[in-house]
Amino acid sequence: MADQVYDQLLTQILEEEYPVHSRLPAEDVLAQNFGVSRPIVRAALSRLRDDGIVESRRGSGSYVLRSPDRQLITFLPLDSVSGVQRCYEFRIDVEGAAAAWAALRRDDEDLAAMDHAYQVMAQSYEQHALGVEADQMLHLAVARASKNPFFASVLESLSEQIAIGVKLSRSLTLLDTTVRQELVLAEHRAVLDAIRLKQPEVAKAAMRYHITAAKDRMFVGTQDA
């Protein structure tokens, strides 16, 4: 139920029923409007805060901090947004750990596989293609380099959900300047460089930063000044 309230509130913010800087109704009013309990409303607001969409002001209530890019609804049904966000959150921890272990255990074959995937992804970016498969190939190569089959198994089992998020992020990136594409490539390169140099903590931080940034790039609309 909290996911549904999250999606409905996000829709209202996108449609500017609640524009940036505006105050959301009180929790009890929202609960009545949506026909749910206050704890469910509270959970939905908490997720919106985590995603940087709203902020809470002590003694005043919740306010709209920024509105997502309206192109978001062109590529993804709003009832899927919450699930994609939660998938990214899960990936931050799992893939950060995988990158750290990869930095400790990778061999020459692993490095070759990661470099190949990176080159394929870079070529797809040059051709203004989505490059979803190449992106997943690279992340899976990092997971396999950890020499822990559970990391790769998790990514493979979530491949469909991950692909949705990657496709959305890439679609929004293609609408932006080439600087944003270069930034995405640089984030991947930083992960691979740390793995090559056997720097586990750097690799972990670089991967966590990349996935967090990819998650945040889903919400790059109007922001609080």
GIBELVEN-V66464 format. One record per backbone hydrogen bond with DSSP energy under -1.0 kcal/mol. CO is the residue of the C=O (numbers start at 1). NH is the residue of the N-H. E is the energy in kcal/mol with one decimal. If there is no record, write none. Layout:
CO/NH/E
CO/NH/E
This chain:
1/5/-2.2
2/6/-2.6
3/7/-2.6
4/8/-2.3
5/9/-2.7
6/10/-2.5
7/11/-2.1
8/12/-2.1
9/13/-2.1
10/14/-2.7
11/15/-2.5
12/17/-2.5
12/18/-1.3
13/16/-1.3
19/22/-2.1
22/64/-2.5
26/30/-2.5
27/31/-2.6
28/32/-1.8
29/33/-2.6
30/34/-2.6
31/35/-1.0
31/36/-2.1
37/41/-1.7
38/42/-3.0
39/43/-2.1
40/44/-2.2
41/45/-2.6
42/46/-2.1
43/47/-1.9
44/48/-2.0
45/49/-2.2
46/50/-2.3
47/51/-1.9
48/53/-2.7
48/54/-1.0
49/52/-1.6
53/65/-2.6
53/66/-1.7
55/63/-2.9
57/60/-2.7
57/61/-2.1
61/57/-3.1
62/24/-3.1
63/55/-2.4
64/21/-2.6
69/72/-2.2
70/73/-1.0
71/74/-1.4
72/76/-1.5
77/80/-2.4
78/81/-1.0
80/84/-2.1
81/85/-2.5
82/86/-2.3
83/87/-2.0
84/88/-2.1
85/89/-2.0
86/90/-2.0
87/91/-2.3
88/92/-2.0
89/93/-1.0
90/94/-2.1
91/95/-2.7
93/97/-1.9
94/98/-2.1
95/99/-2.1
96/100/-1.6
97/101/-2.2
98/102/-2.3
99/103/-1.9
101/105/-1.8
102/106/-2.4
107/111/-2.2
108/112/-2.2
109/113/-2.1
110/114/-2.5
111/115/-2.6
112/116/-2.3
113/117/-2.1
114/118/-2.2
115/119/-2.4
116/120/-2.4
117/121/-2.3
118/122/-2.8
119/123/-2.4
120/124/-2.0
121/125/-2.0
122/126/-2.1
123/127/-1.5
124/129/-3.1
125/128/-1.6
131/135/-2.2
132/136/-2.4
133/137/-2.4
134/138/-2.1
135/139/-2.1
136/140/-2.4
137/141/-2.0
138/142/-2.0
139/143/-2.0
140/144/-2.5
141/145/-1.7
144/147/-1.6
148/151/-1.4
149/153/-2.3
150/154/-2.2
151/155/-2.0
152/156/-2.6
153/157/-2.3
154/158/-1.5
156/159/-1.1
158/162/-3.1
159/163/-2.4
160/164/-1.5
161/165/-1.6
162/166/-2.7
163/167/-2.8
164/168/-2.1
165/169/-2.7
166/170/-2.9
167/171/-2.4
168/172/-2.2
169/173/-1.9
170/174/-2.4
173/176/-1.4
178/182/-2.4
179/183/-2.0
180/184/-1.9
181/185/-2.1
182/186/-2.2
183/187/-2.0
184/188/-1.8
185/189/-2.6
186/190/-2.2
187/191/-1.4
188/192/-2.2
189/193/-2.7
190/194/-1.8
191/195/-2.0
192/196/-2.6
193/197/-2.1
194/199/-2.6
195/198/-1.3
199/203/-2.8
200/204/-2.6
201/205/-2.3
202/206/-2.7
203/207/-2.4
204/208/-2.5
205/209/-2.5
206/210/-2.3
207/211/-2.5
208/212/-2.2
209/213/-2.7
210/214/-2.4
211/215/-2.3
212/216/-2.5
213/217/-2.1
215/218/-1.2
216/219/-1.8
222/67/-3.0
